[in-house]
Amino acid sequence: MTTETFQVKGMTCNHCVMAVKKAVGAVDGVSGVEVSLAEGTVTVTGTDVAKEDVIQAIRDAGYEVE
Ligand SMILES: [Cu+2]
C-alpha cells in the first residue's frame, strides 16, 4: 500500500473534486482518493499504482498536474 500526493491545477468547485475522484478512482490499484480543493492536492492510496496512469486520468478529466 502506497500513498502519493499530486498537485493539481484547475479544480475550482465540488464538481471538479467529484470528477477527479471518479477518474482517479478508476485507475488500476487505487483504493482511496482524497482531494483538497483549498490546497489543490490529490492524495492517492493504493497498491501497485502507476503514477503515470494517475496523472493521465487527471489530465483526461481536464485538469493539469504539476
Ligand atoms: Cu468545478
PDB file of the backbone (N, CA, C, O) and the ligand in Angstrom, with CONECT records:
HET     CU  A 101       1
ATOM      1  N   MET A   1       0.845  -1.206   0.000  1.00  0.00           N
ATOM      2  CA  MET A   1       0.000   0.000   0.000  1.00  0.00           C
ATOM      3  C   MET A   1       0.876   1.250   0.000  1.00  0.00           C
ATOM      4  O   MET A   1       1.748   1.402   0.856  1.00  0.00           O
ATOM      5  N   THR A   2       0.648   2.125  -0.942  1.00  0.00           N
ATOM      6  CA  THR A   2       1.414   3.363  -1.014  1.00  0.00           C
ATOM      7  C   THR A   2       0.481   4.560  -1.094  1.00  0.00           C
ATOM      8  O   THR A   2      -0.679   4.445  -1.491  1.00  0.00           O
ATOM      9  N   THR A   3       1.010   5.698  -0.713  1.00  0.00           N
ATOM     10  CA  THR A   3       0.255   6.942  -0.799  1.00  0.00           C
ATOM     11  C   THR A   3       1.099   7.974  -1.516  1.00  0.00           C
ATOM     12  O   THR A   3       2.280   8.146  -1.214  1.00  0.00           O
ATOM     13  N   GLU A   4       0.494   8.651  -2.457  1.00  0.00           N
ATOM     14  CA  GLU A   4       1.206   9.664  -3.233  1.00  0.00           C
ATOM     15  C   GLU A   4       0.317  10.891  -3.377  1.00  0.00           C
ATOM     16  O   GLU A   4      -0.889  10.776  -3.599  1.00  0.00           O
ATOM     17  N   THR A   5       0.929  12.075  -3.245  1.00  0.00           N
ATOM     18  CA  THR A   5       0.149  13.309  -3.382  1.00  0.00           C
ATOM     19  C   THR A   5       0.555  14.056  -4.649  1.00  0.00           C
ATOM     20  O   THR A   5       1.739  14.232  -4.936  1.00  0.00           O
ATOM     21  N   PHE A   6      -0.447  14.486  -5.392  1.00  0.00           N
ATOM     22  CA  PHE A   6      -0.221  15.217  -6.644  1.00  0.00           C
ATOM     23  C   PHE A   6      -0.758  16.638  -6.506  1.00  0.00           C
ATOM     24  O   PHE A   6      -1.792  16.871  -5.881  1.00  0.00           O
ATOM     25  N   GLN A   7      -0.024  17.592  -7.110  1.00  0.00           N
ATOM     26  CA  GLN A   7      -0.505  18.976  -7.178  1.00  0.00           C
ATOM     27  C   GLN A   7      -1.306  19.113  -8.463  1.00  0.00           C
ATOM     28  O   GLN A   7      -0.790  18.870  -9.554  1.00  0.00           O
ATOM     29  N   VAL A   8      -2.578  19.504  -8.328  1.00  0.00           N
ATOM     30  CA  VAL A   8      -3.462  19.582  -9.490  1.00  0.00           C
ATOM     31  C   VAL A   8      -4.007  20.996  -9.637  1.00  0.00           C
ATOM     32  O   VAL A   8      -4.508  21.592  -8.684  1.00  0.00           O
ATOM     33  N   LYS A   9      -3.897  21.514 -10.853  1.00  0.00           N
ATOM     34  CA  LYS A   9      -4.407  22.859 -11.152  1.00  0.00           C
ATOM     35  C   LYS A   9      -5.748  22.778 -11.851  1.00  0.00           C
ATOM     36  O   LYS A   9      -5.997  21.855 -12.627  1.00  0.00           O
ATOM     37  N   GLY A  10      -6.610  23.738 -11.579  1.00  0.00           N
ATOM     38  CA  GLY A  10      -7.852  23.866 -12.327  1.00  0.00           C
ATOM     39  C   GLY A  10      -9.085  23.394 -11.593  1.00  0.00           C
ATOM     40  O   GLY A  10     -10.199  23.538 -12.098  1.00  0.00           O
ATOM     41  N   MET A  11      -8.905  22.830 -10.402  1.00  0.00           N
ATOM     42  CA  MET A  11     -10.071  22.394  -9.636  1.00  0.00           C
ATOM     43  C   MET A  11     -10.644  23.608  -8.904  1.00  0.00           C
ATOM     44  O   MET A  11      -9.964  24.239  -8.095  1.00  0.00           O
ATOM     45  N   THR A  12     -11.895  23.919  -9.198  1.00  0.00           N
ATOM     46  CA  THR A  12     -12.467  25.148  -8.637  1.00  0.00           C
ATOM     47  C   THR A  12     -13.699  24.923  -7.773  1.00  0.00           C
ATOM     48  O   THR A  12     -14.090  25.800  -7.002  1.00  0.00           O
ATOM     49  N   CYS A  13     -14.303  23.767  -7.898  1.00  0.00           N
ATOM     50  CA  CYS A  13     -15.532  23.556  -7.133  1.00  0.00           C
ATOM     51  C   CYS A  13     -15.719  22.069  -6.833  1.00  0.00           C
ATOM     52  O   CYS A  13     -14.884  21.235  -7.180  1.00  0.00           O
ATOM     53  N   ASN A  14     -16.818  21.771  -6.192  1.00  0.00           N
ATOM     54  CA  ASN A  14     -17.080  20.392  -5.783  1.00  0.00           C
ATOM     55  C   ASN A  14     -17.266  19.441  -6.962  1.00  0.00           C
ATOM     56  O   ASN A  14     -16.983  18.247  -6.860  1.00  0.00           O
ATOM     57  N   HIS A  15     -17.744  19.981  -8.078  1.00  0.00           N
ATOM     58  CA  HIS A  15     -17.885  19.139  -9.268  1.00  0.00           C
ATOM     59  C   HIS A  15     -16.516  18.681  -9.758  1.00  0.00           C
ATOM     60  O   HIS A  15     -16.343  17.537 -10.180  1.00  0.00           O
ATOM     61  N   CYS A  16     -15.551  19.586  -9.695  1.00  0.00           N
ATOM     62  CA  CYS A  16     -14.194  19.237 -10.086  1.00  0.00           C
ATOM     63  C   CYS A  16     -13.664  18.134  -9.170  1.00  0.00           C
ATOM     64  O   CYS A  16     -13.050  17.172  -9.633  1.00  0.00           O
ATOM     65  N   VAL A  17     -13.905  18.281  -7.886  1.00  0.00           N
ATOM     66  CA  VAL A  17     -13.456  17.299  -6.908  1.00  0.00           C
ATOM     67  C   VAL A  17     -14.044  15.933  -7.242  1.00  0.00           C
ATOM     68  O   VAL A  17     -13.333  14.928  -7.245  1.00  0.00           O
ATOM     69  N   MET A  18     -15.341  15.901  -7.521  1.00  0.00           N
ATOM     70  CA  MET A  18     -16.001  14.634  -7.831  1.00  0.00           C
ATOM     71  C   MET A  18     -15.464  14.034  -9.125  1.00  0.00           C
ATOM     72  O   MET A  18     -15.274  12.822  -9.226  1.00  0.00           O
ATOM     73  N   ALA A  19     -15.218  14.900 -10.122  1.00  0.00           N
ATOM     74  CA  ALA A  19     -14.719  14.428 -11.421  1.00  0.00           C
ATOM     75  C   ALA A  19     -13.336  13.801 -11.258  1.00  0.00           C
ATOM     76  O   ALA A  19     -13.050  12.749 -11.830  1.00  0.00           O
ATOM     77  N   VAL A  20     -12.482  14.457 -10.473  1.00  0.00           N
ATOM     78  CA  VAL A  20     -11.133  13.946 -10.261  1.00  0.00           C
ATOM     79  C   VAL A  20     -11.176  12.648  -9.455  1.00  0.00           C
ATOM     80  O   VAL A  20     -10.468  11.688  -9.760  1.00  0.00           O
ATOM     81  N   LYS A  21     -12.009  12.637  -8.436  1.00  0.00           N
ATOM     82  CA  LYS A  21     -12.131  11.423  -7.610  1.00  0.00           C
ATOM     83  C   LYS A  21     -12.581  10.234  -8.440  1.00  0.00           C
ATOM     84  O   LYS A  21     -12.063   9.126  -8.300  1.00  0.00           O
ATOM     85  N   LYS A  22     -13.562  10.485  -9.316  1.00  0.00           N
ATOM     86  CA  LYS A  22     -14.093   9.410 -10.154  1.00  0.00           C
ATOM     87  C   LYS A  22     -13.026   8.904 -11.122  1.00  0.00           C
ATOM     88  O   LYS A  22     -12.838   7.699 -11.284  1.00  0.00           O
ATOM     89  N   ALA A  23     -12.326   9.851 -11.765  1.00  0.00           N
ATOM     90  CA  ALA A  23     -11.310   9.496 -12.764  1.00  0.00           C
ATOM     91  C   ALA A  23     -10.160   8.726 -12.124  1.00  0.00           C
ATOM     92  O   ALA A  23      -9.737   7.690 -12.636  1.00  0.00           O
ATOM     93  N   VAL A  24      -9.661   9.233 -11.010  1.00  0.00           N
ATOM     94  CA  VAL A  24      -8.516   8.593 -10.359  1.00  0.00           C
ATOM     95  C   VAL A  24      -8.934   7.276  -9.702  1.00  0.00           C
ATOM     96  O   VAL A  24      -8.168   6.313  -9.667  1.00  0.00           O
ATOM     97  N   GLY A  25     -10.155   7.257  -9.186  1.00  0.00           N
ATOM     98  CA  GLY A  25     -10.657   6.042  -8.546  1.00  0.00           C
ATOM     99  C   GLY A  25     -10.767   4.861  -9.496  1.00  0.00           C
ATOM    100  O   GLY A  25     -10.789   3.706  -9.071  1.00  0.00           O
ATOM    101  N   ALA A  26     -10.837   5.167 -10.803  1.00  0.00           N
ATOM    102  CA  ALA A  26     -10.972   4.113 -11.809  1.00  0.00           C
ATOM    103  C   ALA A  26      -9.623   3.538 -12.232  1.00  0.00           C
ATOM    104  O   ALA A  26      -9.568   2.546 -12.957  1.00  0.00           O
ATOM    105  N   VAL A  27      -8.527   4.167 -11.775  1.00  0.00           N
ATOM    106  CA  VAL A  27      -7.192   3.686 -12.142  1.00  0.00           C
ATOM    107  C   VAL A  27      -6.893   2.372 -11.405  1.00  0.00           C
ATOM    108  O   VAL A  27      -7.236   2.213 -10.233  1.00  0.00           O
ATOM    109  N   ASP A  28      -6.251   1.440 -12.111  1.00  0.00           N
ATOM    110  CA  ASP A  28      -5.903   0.136 -11.537  1.00  0.00           C
ATOM    111  C   ASP A  28      -5.147   0.259 -10.223  1.00  0.00           C
ATOM    112  O   ASP A  28      -4.144   0.967 -10.140  1.00  0.00           O
ATOM    113  N   GLY A  29      -5.622  -0.421  -9.214  1.00  0.00           N
ATOM    114  CA  GLY A  29      -4.909  -0.495  -7.941  1.00  0.00           C
ATOM    115  C   GLY A  29      -5.271   0.573  -6.931  1.00  0.00           C
ATOM    116  O   GLY A  29      -4.914   0.471  -5.757  1.00  0.00           O
ATOM    117  N   VAL A  30      -5.982   1.600  -7.383  1.00  0.00           N
ATOM    118  CA  VAL A  30      -6.324   2.699  -6.469  1.00  0.00           C
ATOM    119  C   VAL A  30      -7.445   2.265  -5.527  1.00  0.00           C
ATOM    120  O   VAL A  30      -8.471   1.734  -5.951  1.00  0.00           O
ATOM    121  N   SER A  31      -7.215   2.510  -4.221  1.00  0.00           N
ATOM    122  CA  SER A  31      -8.240   2.150  -3.243  1.00  0.00           C
ATOM    123  C   SER A  31      -8.817   3.367  -2.538  1.00  0.00           C
ATOM    124  O   SER A  31      -9.871   3.285  -1.907  1.00  0.00           O
ATOM    125  N   GLY A  32      -8.122   4.502  -2.645  1.00  0.00           N
ATOM    126  CA  GLY A  32      -8.642   5.700  -2.000  1.00  0.00           C
ATOM    127  C   GLY A  32      -8.134   6.970  -2.654  1.00  0.00           C
ATOM    128  O   GLY A  32      -6.976   7.045  -3.063  1.00  0.00           O
ATOM    129  N   VAL A  33      -9.005   7.975  -2.755  1.00  0.00           N
ATOM    130  CA  VAL A  33      -8.628   9.261  -3.336  1.00  0.00           C
ATOM    131  C   VAL A  33      -9.139  10.372  -2.426  1.00  0.00           C
ATOM    132  O   VAL A  33     -10.333  10.457  -2.138  1.00  0.00           O
ATOM    133  N   GLU A  34      -8.207  11.230  -1.974  1.00  0.00           N
ATOM    134  CA  GLU A  34      -8.609  12.383  -1.178  1.00  0.00           C
ATOM    135  C   GLU A  34      -8.230  13.641  -1.943  1.00  0.00           C
ATOM    136  O   GLU A  34      -7.104  13.774  -2.424  1.00  0.00           O
ATOM    137  N   VAL A  35      -9.182  14.562  -2.050  1.00  0.00           N
ATOM    138  CA  VAL A  35      -8.924  15.804  -2.765  1.00  0.00           C
ATOM    139  C   VAL A  35      -9.083  16.979  -1.815  1.00  0.00           C
ATOM    140  O   VAL A  35     -10.075  17.078  -1.093  1.00  0.00           O
ATOM    141  N   SER A  36      -8.082  17.881  -1.823  1.00  0.00           N
ATOM    142  CA  SER A  36      -8.205  19.127  -1.079  1.00  0.00           C
ATOM    143  C   SER A  36      -8.305  20.264  -2.079  1.00  0.00           C
ATOM    144  O   SER A  36      -7.343  20.587  -2.775  1.00  0.00           O
ATOM    145  N   LEU A  37      -9.474  20.860  -2.140  1.00  0.00           N
ATOM    146  CA  LEU A  37      -9.709  21.966  -3.061  1.00  0.00           C
ATOM    147  C   LEU A  37      -8.853  23.165  -2.659  1.00  0.00           C
ATOM    148  O   LEU A  37      -8.272  23.832  -3.515  1.00  0.00           O
ATOM    149  N   ALA A  38      -8.777  23.434  -1.367  1.00  0.00           N
ATOM    150  CA  ALA A  38      -8.015  24.578  -0.859  1.00  0.00           C
ATOM    151  C   ALA A  38      -6.529  24.450  -1.186  1.00  0.00           C
ATOM    152  O   ALA A  38      -5.884  25.431  -1.556  1.00  0.00           O
ATOM    153  N   GLU A  39      -5.994  23.250  -1.052  1.00  0.00           N
ATOM    154  CA  GLU A  39      -4.568  23.015  -1.283  1.00  0.00           C
ATOM    155  C   GLU A  39      -4.263  22.691  -2.738  1.00  0.00           C
ATOM    156  O   GLU A  39      -3.121  22.814  -3.181  1.00  0.00           O
ATOM    157  N   GLY A  40      -5.286  22.276  -3.482  1.00  0.00           N
ATOM    158  CA  GLY A  40      -5.061  21.843  -4.852  1.00  0.00           C
ATOM    159  C   GLY A  40      -4.304  20.541  -4.913  1.00  0.00           C
ATOM    160  O   GLY A  40      -3.473  20.333  -5.798  1.00  0.00           O
ATOM    161  N   THR A  41      -4.594  19.661  -3.966  1.00  0.00           N
ATOM    162  CA  THR A  41      -3.884  18.395  -3.928  1.00  0.00           C
ATOM    163  C   THR A  41      -4.836  17.211  -4.081  1.00  0.00           C
ATOM    164  O   THR A  41      -5.998  17.242  -3.676  1.00  0.00           O
ATOM    165  N   VAL A  42      -4.276  16.168  -4.688  1.00  0.00           N
ATOM    166  CA  VAL A  42      -4.989  14.904  -4.820  1.00  0.00           C
ATOM    167  C   VAL A  42      -4.094  13.837  -4.206  1.00  0.00           C
ATOM    168  O   VAL A  42      -2.985  13.600  -4.685  1.00  0.00           O
ATOM    169  N   THR A  43      -4.566  13.204  -3.164  1.00  0.00           N
ATOM    170  CA  THR A  43      -3.789  12.178  -2.486  1.00  0.00           C
ATOM    171  C   THR A  43      -4.386  10.812  -2.806  1.00  0.00           C
ATOM    172  O   THR A  43      -5.554  10.533  -2.535  1.00  0.00           O
ATOM    173  N   VAL A  44      -3.540   9.978  -3.391  1.00  0.00           N
ATOM    174  CA  VAL A  44      -3.989   8.676  -3.892  1.00  0.00           C
ATOM    175  C   VAL A  44      -3.369   7.555  -3.074  1.00  0.00           C
ATOM    176  O   VAL A  44      -2.157   7.526  -2.859  1.00  0.00           O
ATOM    177  N   THR A  45      -4.199   6.645  -2.625  1.00  0.00           N
ATOM    178  CA  THR A  45      -3.744   5.480  -1.890  1.00  0.00           C
ATOM    179  C   THR A  45      -4.067   4.234  -2.704  1.00  0.00           C
ATOM    180  O   THR A  45      -5.136   4.132  -3.307  1.00  0.00           O
ATOM    181  N   GLY A  46      -3.127   3.285  -2.714  1.00  0.00           N
ATOM    182  CA  GLY A  46      -3.411   2.067  -3.455  1.00  0.00           C
ATOM    183  C   GLY A  46      -2.242   1.107  -3.459  1.00  0.00           C
ATOM    184  O   GLY A  46      -1.245   1.311  -2.767  1.00  0.00           O
ATOM    185  N   THR A  47      -2.380   0.061  -4.246  1.00  0.00           N
ATOM    186  CA  THR A  47      -1.363  -0.969  -4.357  1.00  0.00           C
ATOM    187  C   THR A  47      -0.914  -1.085  -5.814  1.00  0.00           C
ATOM    188  O   THR A  47      -1.739  -1.236  -6.715  1.00  0.00           O
ATOM    189  N   ASP A  48       0.410  -1.013  -6.040  1.00  0.00           N
ATOM    190  CA  ASP A  48       0.964  -1.086  -7.395  1.00  0.00           C
ATOM    191  C   ASP A  48       0.291  -0.112  -8.349  1.00  0.00           C
ATOM    192  O   ASP A  48      -0.073  -0.466  -9.470  1.00  0.00           O
ATOM    193  N   VAL A  49       0.134   1.112  -7.886  1.00  0.00           N
ATOM    194  CA  VAL A  49      -0.480   2.134  -8.736  1.00  0.00           C
ATOM    195  C   VAL A  49       0.590   2.792  -9.595  1.00  0.00           C
ATOM    196  O   VAL A  49       1.620   3.232  -9.083  1.00  0.00           O
ATOM    197  N   ALA A  50       0.347   2.858 -10.900  1.00  0.00           N
ATOM    198  CA  ALA A  50       1.282   3.525 -11.796  1.00  0.00           C
ATOM    199  C   ALA A  50       1.024   5.020 -11.738  1.00  0.00           C
ATOM    200  O   ALA A  50      -0.072   5.487 -12.046  1.00  0.00           O
ATOM    201  N   LYS A  51       2.057   5.769 -11.337  1.00  0.00           N
ATOM    202  CA  LYS A  51       1.944   7.213 -11.195  1.00  0.00           C
ATOM    203  C   LYS A  51       1.491   7.866 -12.506  1.00  0.00           C
ATOM    204  O   LYS A  51       0.684   8.795 -12.502  1.00  0.00           O
ATOM    205  N   GLU A  52       2.018   7.368 -13.618  1.00  0.00           N
ATOM    206  CA  GLU A  52       1.676   7.925 -14.932  1.00  0.00           C
ATOM    207  C   GLU A  52       0.188   7.745 -15.230  1.00  0.00           C
ATOM    208  O   GLU A  52      -0.437   8.601 -15.856  1.00  0.00           O
ATOM    209  N   ASP A  53      -0.368   6.630 -14.780  1.00  0.00           N
ATOM    210  CA  ASP A  53      -1.790   6.364 -15.015  1.00  0.00           C
ATOM    211  C   ASP A  53      -2.662   7.364 -14.255  1.00  0.00           C
ATOM    212  O   ASP A  53      -3.691   7.819 -14.755  1.00  0.00           O
ATOM    213  N   VAL A  54      -2.226   7.696 -13.034  1.00  0.00           N
ATOM    214  CA  VAL A  54      -2.972   8.673 -12.230  1.00  0.00           C
ATOM    215  C   VAL A  54      -2.909  10.043 -12.896  1.00  0.00           C
ATOM    216  O   VAL A  54      -3.921  10.734 -13.014  1.00  0.00           O
ATOM    217  N   ILE A  55      -1.706  10.429 -13.330  1.00  0.00           N
ATOM    218  CA  ILE A  55      -1.528  11.726 -13.990  1.00  0.00           C
ATOM    219  C   ILE A  55      -2.368  11.789 -15.263  1.00  0.00           C
ATOM    220  O   ILE A  55      -3.016  12.798 -15.537  1.00  0.00           O
ATOM    221  N   GLN A  56      -2.351  10.700 -16.039  1.00  0.00           N
ATOM    222  CA  GLN A  56      -3.120  10.657 -17.275  1.00  0.00           C
ATOM    223  C   GLN A  56      -4.617  10.770 -16.996  1.00  0.00           C
ATOM    224  O   GLN A  56      -5.337  11.466 -17.712  1.00  0.00           O
ATOM    225  N   ALA A  57      -5.075  10.092 -15.965  1.00  0.00           N
ATOM    226  CA  ALA A  57      -6.502  10.125 -15.614  1.00  0.00           C
ATOM    227  C   ALA A  57      -6.932  11.535 -15.230  1.00  0.00           C
ATOM    228  O   ALA A  57      -8.014  11.990 -15.602  1.00  0.00           O
ATOM    229  N   ILE A  58      -6.069  12.222 -14.481  1.00  0.00           N
ATOM    230  CA  ILE A  58      -6.388  13.599 -14.071  1.00  0.00           C
ATOM    231  C   ILE A  58      -6.413  14.508 -15.295  1.00  0.00           C
ATOM    232  O   ILE A  58      -7.293  15.358 -15.420  1.00  0.00           O
ATOM    233  N   ARG A  59      -5.452  14.331 -16.194  1.00  0.00           N
ATOM    234  CA  ARG A  59      -5.397  15.151 -17.416  1.00  0.00           C
ATOM    235  C   ARG A  59      -6.604  14.871 -18.307  1.00  0.00           C
ATOM    236  O   ARG A  59      -7.193  15.788 -18.878  1.00  0.00           O
ATOM    237  N   ASP A  60      -6.963  13.598 -18.418  1.00  0.00           N
ATOM    238  CA  ASP A  60      -8.124  13.239 -19.240  1.00  0.00           C
ATOM    239  C   ASP A  60      -9.397  13.855 -18.690  1.00  0.00           C
ATOM    240  O   ASP A  60     -10.329  14.146 -19.439  1.00  0.00           O
ATOM    241  N   ALA A  61      -9.432  14.054 -17.376  1.00  0.00           N
ATOM    242  CA  ALA A  61     -10.607  14.658 -16.756  1.00  0.00           C
ATOM    243  C   ALA A  61     -10.637  16.174 -16.976  1.00  0.00           C
ATOM    244  O   ALA A  61     -11.637  16.834 -16.695  1.00  0.00           O
ATOM    245  N   GLY A  62      -9.518  16.714 -17.485  1.00  0.00           N
ATOM    246  CA  GLY A  62      -9.481  18.128 -17.833  1.00  0.00           C
ATOM    247  C   GLY A  62      -8.707  19.011 -16.887  1.00  0.00           C
ATOM    248  O   GLY A  62      -8.914  20.225 -16.871  1.00  0.00           O
ATOM    249  N   TYR A  63      -7.804  18.423 -16.082  1.00  0.00           N
ATOM    250  CA  TYR A  63      -7.043  19.215 -15.118  1.00  0.00           C
ATOM    251  C   TYR A  63      -5.554  19.034 -15.330  1.00  0.00           C
ATOM    252  O   TYR A  63      -5.104  18.043 -15.907  1.00  0.00           O
ATOM    253  N   GLU A  64      -4.794  20.014 -14.850  1.00  0.00           N
ATOM    254  CA  GLU A  64      -3.352  19.996 -15.025  1.00  0.00           C
ATOM    255  C   GLU A  64      -2.655  19.448 -13.785  1.00  0.00           C
ATOM    256  O   GLU A  64      -2.988  19.807 -12.655  1.00  0.00           O
ATOM    257  N   VAL A  65      -1.686  18.574 -14.019  1.00  0.00           N
ATOM    258  CA  VAL A  65      -0.889  18.023 -12.913  1.00  0.00           C
ATOM    259  C   VAL A  65       0.506  18.623 -13.002  1.00  0.00           C
ATOM    260  O   VAL A  65       1.114  18.641 -14.072  1.00  0.00           O
ATOM    261  N   GLU A  66       1.012  19.117 -11.868  1.00  0.00           N
ATOM    262  CA  GLU A  66       2.347  19.716 -11.863  1.00  0.00           C
ATOM    263  C   GLU A  66       3.420  18.676 -11.623  1.00  0.00           C
ATOM    264  O   GLU A  66       4.605  19.008 -11.587  1.00  0.00           O
TER     265      GLU A  66
HETATM  266 CU    CU A 101     -15.647  22.617 -10.656  1.00  0.00          CU2+
END
